[in-house]
Amino acid sequence: MIPAYVAPAHRAYDVVIVGGAMMGSAVAWFLTDNPDFNGRVLVVEREPDYANCSTSHTNSCIRLQFSAELNVRISQFAADFIKNLRQYMGNDPRVPQLRIQNYGYMYLADNDDFAGVLRANQQVQVQAGAGAGTRILSAAEIQREYPFYNVEDIVAGSINLVDEGYWDGITVFDWLRKSARERGVEYIANAVVGMTRNAAGDRVESVTLASGETIFCGQVVNASGPRAVLTSRMAGIEIPVEPRKRFTYVFSAEKPLDRELPLTVDPSGIHFRQDGKTTYMAGGHCADDRAVAYDDFEMDHALWQDHIWPHIAHRVPQFEAIKVMREWAGHYAYNVFDQNAIMGPDAQVKNFIFLNGFSGHGLQQAPAMGRGTAEWLTYGAYRTLDMRPFHFDRIAKGQRFIEKAII
C-alpha cells in the first residue's frame, strides 16, 4: 500500500527516473558523480518502503563466470565498486568498508557438452582478465576439494573463488540512495501513471503522476523492474519483460558442512549456497515458469518438498536432514527475448531510456549499468564500457545477446 503521495518540488526536471530501487538509484548516484552533469533529477518510487521490489528479495550474489565478455567486465566493475565503496563515495567515513565473501560459484556439468561450455566460458573470462581464478575440475577433483558433494553423475565442474560469492547488496543500495539524495537528487513517493509525447512522437514531453501533477522532462529512464512494460507502454513502446516468480529458502542442517558451500549451480537448475556460519540458502522456480501477477508473492509450498529439497539432498547427502527457517518469493524482471539487459534509447522515442530485463543479474550489474546509463544521459555515448550490445534496437532486429551462463 502506497502512503500519501508526495508532490515534486518542481514542474520540470532534466531526468525523471521511474523506479528508485537498485537500478534507479545507481543511475541517480552516478549522475551526481559525473562532473559534466549539472541537471535536476527526480526519482519517482511507487513503493517507498521497497518491500516487494526485486532489490529487497535478492540473494545478493556476484560472479565473474559468464560466457559473454561484456557481462564479465560488468561484474569486474561491480566487484571493484563493492570493495571500494567508501573510496567511490569520496572517502566518506560514514560509508562502511565492504567485502565479498568469496565462497565462489560451482557450476556442475553432468554431460560432456556442458563441460565443454564451461571450458569455453573460462577462456572468455581469461580474455577479460578474470580467468585466473576460474578452474575446471574433474569429478574426482571436485570430491577431493569438496567431499560433501555426490558427484556420481557429474563429469566436470567450474569454480572461481575470486570476486564470486555473497556481498551486502542492501547496504550498497542504501548508500547509493542516501548519497544521491544528499547530493540533490529528489526522491518522491508517487507513481508515474501517464506520459505525453510531442507532436512528432519522438520525445516524451511530460509525465503525469498519480497525485495529478504534470512534470516536464528532458529524459526519462525506465528503471521500474518487473513492471517495466507498464512504464514503457505509457510511451507507446512494448518491451519483452515480465515478472517471473523465484523462490528462496534459508535452511539449517542437522549436520553442518565442515567447509564453506560454494553457490552450487546444479544440473537440475536449482542453486544453493552458504548463507551464515551454519545456515544455507537455496533457490529455484516452478517447472511451469510463466509470467505472474505483479502482486503475486504467494509461496508454492509443494515446490520445496517435491522438487527443491530432493535435488539438494541428492547433490549433498548431508542435507537429507535439514530444516527450513525462512522462505520467500520474489520476482525476476525477466527478458523473454534473451534474458539479458535492455538498455539505451528507444529508436523512435529518443529520450526514453531503458534499464530493464536483467533476468536475475540486476543487483550485481547495477554499478556498471548505472554508470553507463548516466554516461548516455550526459553525453549520448558511453565513456567506459560500451553497452550498445544491450540496446533495445537488437530486439527489433532479432539479434539476441548470447549469454550461456544463465541461472
C-alpha positions, 0 to 999 in steps of 0.5 A: 500500500502506497502512503500519501503521495508526495508532490515534486518540488518542481514542474520540470526536471532534466531526468525523471527516473521511474523506479528508485530501487537498485537500478534507479538509484545507481543511475541517480548516484552516478549522475551526481558523480559525473562532473559534466552533469549539472541537471535536476533529477527526480526519482519517482518510487511507487513503493517507498518502503521497497518491500516487494521490489526485486532489490529487497528479495535478492540473494545478493550474489556476484560472479565473474563466470559468464560466457559473454565478455561484456557481462564479465567486465560488468561484474569486474566493475561491480566487484571493484565498486563493492570493495571500494565503496567508501573510496567511490563515495569520496572517502566518506567515513560514514560509508562502511568498508565492504567485502565479498565473501568469496565462497565462489560459484560451482557450476556442475556439468553432468554431460560432456557438452556442458563441460565443454561450455564451461571450458569455453566460458573460462577462456572468455573470462581469461580474455577479460582478465578474470580467468585466473581464478576460474578452474575446471575440475574433474569429478574426482577433483571436485570430491577431493576439494569438496567431499560433501558433494555426490558427484556420481553423475557429474563429469566436470565442474567450474569454480572461481573463488575470486570476486564470486560469492555473497556481498551486502547488496542492501547496504550498497543500495542504501548508500547509493540512495542516501548519497544521491539524495544528499547530493540533490537528487529528489526522491518522491513517493508517487507513481508515474501513471501517464506520459505525453509525447510531442507532436512528432512522437519522438520525445516524451514531453511530460509525465503525469503522476498519480497525485495529478501533477504534470512534470516536464522532462528532458529524459526519462529512464525506465528503471521500474523492474518487473513492471517495466512494460507498464512504464514503457507502454505509457510511451507507446513502446512494448518491451519483452519483460515480465515478472517471473516468480523465484523462490528462496529458502534459508535452511539449517542442517542437522549436520553442518558442512565442515567447509564453506558451500560454494553457490552450487549451480546444479544440473537440475537448475536449482542453486544453493549456497552458504548463507551464515556460519551454519545456515544455507540458502537455496533457490529455484522456480516452478517447472511451469515458469510463466509470467505472474501477477505483479502482486503475486508473492504467494509461496508454492509450498509443494515446490520445496518438498517435491522438487527443491529439497530432493535435488539438494539432498541428492547433490549433498547427502548431508542435507537429507536432514535439514530444516527450513527457517525462512522462505520467500518469493520474489520476482525476476524482471525477466527478458523473454527475448534473451534474458539479458539487459535492455538498455539505451534509447528507444529508436523512435522515442529518443529520450526514453531510456531503458534499464530493464530485463536483467533476468536475475543479474540486476543487483550485481550489474547495477554499478556498471549499468548505472554508470553507463546509463548516466554516461548516455544521459550526459553525453549520448555515448558511453565513456567506459564500457560500451553497452550498445550490445544491450540496446533495445534496437537488437530486439527489433532486429532479432539479434539476441545477446548470447549469454550461456551462463544463465541461472 
